[in-house]
Amino acid sequence: MGAKKKHYEKIYKDFTADISKTFDCGRFCAPLNGGEPVCCDHGHAIPAASPAEWKVMKKRTDMWTRHKPVDDPQAMKEVLEIEETCRAIVCKGARHCERDNRLMACRSFPFFPYMTKEGDVVGLAFYWGFADRCWVMSNLHIVEKKYAKQFTAAYEMLIFADEGEKLAFMEQSANMRRIYSRKKEPIPLIGRKGEFLQVLPKSGGKIVPADPADYPKHGPYVSDEAYEAAVAEALEIYGPGEPWD
């Protein structure tokens, strides 16, 4: 059994909350990426939609198109892998975003549903490979409770409808436990209702409350000084970049 069009139609209707009502996270990462938010730049990550989600989206808008890279072996390889089960698609960029027509991947980035070994969704974990680029991962305290609740409800519905999605996120969660246990670091989590948690390393997955002030910061976001230096370096590489709203 897999997720159907009706599931994505409901997700688009119900999962609308912003990560933060106060901060526009793209304004922090864009100056380091030539003016484009990292999550909207398919040079960092190519969006993937299930066949059912793609059927829904292409009827709603012309903002998305199938991605067919040329002269880029790495991108071509990624697209081939994505297309084994999903559709690799790209949008027109942040300046042309239609927020009501964002993919589920867009609404949820940088998070995925963290699952226990028993298969329960306990909250939001982040895709740690983007920690050096994504401002949100260094500022988890800004995540709204409303966002966490809508995220959890959307993914629980998806996982209930699609066994493949469930297995994929269970594997992703298990990989994160292994990696963070090797590093002897706790996994930062945002709970189902927006509470702050952590998974202790080498504990069999034990989850305890956490203070978001203790969550680590990453890359250029470790301090104001590091960020200012990174912005200056990016300015030399990319130039001033085009402002976006």
Long-range contacts (C-beta under 8 A, 24 or more apart in sequence): 1-161, 1-162, 1-163, 2-50, 2-52, 2-161, 2-162, 2-163, 2-164, 3-50, 3-52, 3-53, 3-158, 3-161, 3-162, 3-165, 4-52, 4-161, 5-52, 5-55, 5-56, 7-52, 7-157, 7-158, 7-161, 7-162, 8-50, 8-52, 8-53, 8-56, 8-57, 8-104, 9-56, 10-157, 11-104, 11-107, 11-154, 11-157, 11-158, 12-56, 12-60, 12-100, 12-101, 14-150, 14-153, 14-154, 15-104, 15-107, 15-108, 15-150, 15-151, 15-153, 15-154, 16-100, 16-107, 16-150, 17-144, 17-146, 17-147, 17-149, 17-150, 17-151, 18-144, 18-147, 19-136, 19-142, 19-143, 19-144, 19-147, 20-142, 20-143, 20-144, 20-147, 21-144, 22-142, 23-139, 23-142, 25-134, 25-135, 25-136, 25-139, 25-142, 26-94, 26-244, 28-135, 28-221, 28-227, 29-133, 29-134, 29-135, 30-94, 30-241, 30-244, 31-231, 31-234, 31-235, 31-241, 32-133, 32-220, 32-230, 32-231, 32-234, 33-133, 33-234, 33-238, 34-234, 34-237, 34-238, 34-239, 34-241, 35-238, 35-240, 35-241, 35-242, 35-243, 35-244, 36-93, 36-94, 36-241, 36-244, 37-94, 38-130, 38-133, 38-134, 39-106, 39-109, 39-110, 39-134, 40-91, 40-93, 40-94, 40-97, 42-67, 42-90, 44-130, 44-133, 45-109, 45-130, 46-75, 46-78, 46-79, 46-82, 46-88, 46-90, 47-88, 47-89, 47-90, 47-91, 47-103, 47-105, 47-106, 48-82, 48-86, 48-87, 48-88, 48-89, 48-105, 49-86, 49-87, 49-89, 49-103, 49-104, 49-105, 50-85, 50-86, 50-87, 50-162, 51-86, 51-87, 53-103, 53-104, 54-86, 54-87, 54-89, 57-89, 57-101, 57-103, 60-101, 61-98, 61-101, 63-91, 63-92, 63-96, 63-97, 63-98, 63-101, 64-89, 64-90, 64-91, 64-101, 64-103, 65-89, 65-90, 85-164, 94-244, 95-242, 95-244, 95-245, 104-154, 104-158, 107-151, 107-154, 108-151, 108-154, 108-155, 110-134, 110-136, 110-137, 111-151, 111-190, 112-169, 112-172, 112-173, 113-151, 113-152, 113-155, 113-156, 113-159, 113-169, 114-169, 114-173, 114-176, 114-187, 114-189, 114-199, 115-166, 115-169, 115-170, 115-173, 116-173, 116-205, 117-170, 117-174, 117-205, 119-166, 119-170, 121-152, 121-155, 121-156, 121-159, 121-192, 122-189, 122-191, 122-192, 122-197, 122-207, 123-148, 123-152, 123-189, 123-190, 123-191, 123-192, 123-195, 123-197, 124-148, 124-151, 124-152, 124-189, 124-190, 124-191, 125-173, 125-176, 125-187, 125-188, 125-189, 126-188, 128-176, 128-179, 131-218, 131-219, 132-218, 132-219, 132-220, 133-219, 135-221, 137-218, 138-215, 138-216, 138-217, 138-218, 138-219, 138-221, 138-222, 139-217, 139-221, 140-188, 140-190, 140-196, 140-212, 140-215, 141-196, 141-212, 141-213, 141-215, 143-190, 143-194, 144-194, 145-193, 145-194, 146-194, 147-194, 148-190, 148-191, 148-192, 148-193, 148-194, 149-192, 149-193, 149-194, 152-192, 177-205, 185-216, 186-210, 188-212, 188-215, 188-216
